[in-house]
Amino acid sequence: MRRQEKEITNREEIDDIIRGARVCRLGLADGNQPYVVPMNFGYAPPYLFFHCAQEGRKLEILKKNAKVCFEFDHLEKLNKHAQACEWGASYTSVIGEGQAGLLSDPEQKRSALACIMAQYSSRAFEFPDDALARTAVIRVEIKTVSGKRAS
């Protein structure tokens, strides 16, 4: 990181930023074209979990290239100023890279979906077999991660 004074190195703080996020932006490489999609997610270190339909662009891309990147952020406030170039933002963010794969085992899928739901609710949920069969679950093993704080 170029501005080392902004780097967050404490892994617990990075984990807290991820757990406090509501959206993960998942980046994929579609040949030489980047593709970024905002997604709901679950987090159970060292994994991120996502769900989607059994077909679509994300899955087609992942079949060709399972390397992904991801981003989370929390905008705290805008720092306004009289001069445009002096404006800024106070925020925390996390970026990283990982290796994606699809889960096929029904119990692993249930566990991953429960992890996703736990990101947004304290309720316990059941996942019927028919819904499970219609749902693809992506597991990303996190390979690198870094955090940043701007004020």
C-alpha positions in Angstrom: 0.0 0.0 0.0 1.4 3.3 -1.0 0.1 5.3 2.0 1.2 3.0 4.8 -0.3 5.2 7.5 -3.7 4.3 6.1 -3.1 0.5 6.1 -5.1 -1.7 8.5 -2.9 -4.6 9.5 -4.8 -6.0 12.4 -6.7 -9.1 11.1 -9.4 -8.8 13.8 -10.2 -5.2 12.6 -10.2 -6.4 9.0 -12.6 -9.2 10.0 -14.8 -6.7 11.7 -15.0 -4.6 8.6 -16.1 -7.6 6.6 -18.6 -8.7 9.1 -20.1 -5.2 9.3 -20.5 -4.9 5.5 -23.8 -5.4 3.8 -22.5 -5.9 0.2 -19.5 -7.6 -1.2 -18.3 -6.5 -4.7 -17.0 -9.7 -6.4 -14.6 -9.2 -9.3 -14.1 -11.8 -12.0 -12.0 -11.9 -15.1 -14.0 -12.6 -18.3 -11.1 -13.0 -20.6 -9.5 -9.6 -20.8 -12.7 -7.9 -19.6 -13.3 -7.3 -15.9 -16.7 -8.1 -14.4 -17.8 -6.8 -11.0 -21.0 -7.8 -9.3 -22.4 -6.6 -5.9 -23.5 -9.6 -3.9 -24.9 -10.7 -0.6 -22.4 -12.9 1.2 -21.4 -14.9 4.2 -18.1 -14.9 6.0 -16.4 -17.8 7.8 -12.7 -17.3 7.7 -10.9 -18.2 5.5 -14.0 -18.4 3.2 -16.6 -16.1 1.7 -19.8 -17.6 0.5 -22.2 -16.4 -2.3 -25.4 -17.8 -3.8 -26.8 -17.4 -7.2 -28.9 -19.2 -9.9 -27.5 -22.5 -11.3 -26.7 -20.7 -14.6 -25.6 -17.2 -15.6 -22.6 -15.0 -16.4 -20.8 -15.4 -13.0 -20.8 -19.2 -13.3 -19.7 -19.2 -16.9 -16.8 -16.9 -16.0 -15.8 -19.0 -13.0 -15.7 -22.2 -15.1 -12.9 -20.5 -17.2 -11.1 -18.6 -14.4 -11.7 -19.3 -10.7 -9.4 -16.5 -9.6 -11.5 -13.6 -8.1 -11.0 -10.4 -6.1 -13.4 -8.8 -3.7 -14.1 -5.5 -2.0 -16.0 -4.3 1.1 -16.3 -0.7 2.3 -18.0 1.5 5.0 -18.5 5.1 4.2 -18.4 7.0 7.5 -18.9 10.6 6.2 -18.1 13.0 3.4 -15.5 15.6 4.3 -16.7 18.7 2.5 -14.5 21.7 1.7 -14.8 25.0 -0.2 -12.3 23.7 -2.8 -13.3 20.7 -4.9 -9.8 19.1 -4.7 -10.0 19.3 -0.9 -13.1 17.1 -0.6 -12.7 13.6 0.7 -14.3 10.8 2.6 -13.8 9.0 5.9 -14.1 5.3 5.3 -12.7 1.8 5.9 -12.3 -0.8 3.2 -11.1 -4.3 2.6 -9.8 -5.8 -0.6 -8.5 -9.2 -1.3 -8.0 -12.1 -3.8 -9.1 -15.6 -3.7 -9.9 -18.9 -5.4 -13.6 -19.7 -6.1 -15.3 -23.0 -6.4 -18.8 -24.4 -6.4 -20.1 -26.4 -3.6 -22.0 -29.5 -4.6 -22.5 -31.4 -1.3 -26.0 -30.6 0.0 -24.8 -30.3 3.7 -22.0 -28.0 2.7 -24.4 -25.9 0.7 -26.8 -25.7 3.7 -24.0 -24.6 5.9 -22.8 -22.0 3.5 -26.4 -20.6 3.0 -26.8 -20.5 6.8 -23.6 -18.5 6.9 -24.9 -16.1 4.3 -28.2 -15.7 6.3 -26.3 -15.1 9.5 -24.6 -12.1 7.9 -28.1 -10.4 7.8 -30.2 -12.1 10.5 -29.9 -13.8 13.9 -32.7 -16.2 12.9 -32.2 -19.8 12.0 -33.4 -20.9 8.6 -34.1 -24.2 6.9 -33.2 -24.8 3.3 -35.6 -27.3 1.6 -34.1 -29.8 -0.9 -35.9 -28.4 -3.9 -34.6 -24.8 -3.2 -31.1 -26.2 -2.5 -31.2 -28.0 -5.9 -32.0 -24.7 -7.7 -29.2 -22.7 -5.9 -25.6 -22.5 -6.8 -23.2 -21.8 -3.9 -19.8 -20.3 -4.5 -17.1 -20.6 -1.9 -14.1 -18.3 -2.2 -11.0 -19.3 -0.3 -9.3 -16.0 0.7 -5.7 -15.9 -0.4 -4.8 -12.3 0.3 -6.6 -9.5 2.2 -5.7 -5.9 3.2 -7.5 -3.1 4.9 -7.5 0.7 4.6 -8.7 3.6 6.7 -9.1 7.1 5.4 -10.2 10.0 7.5 
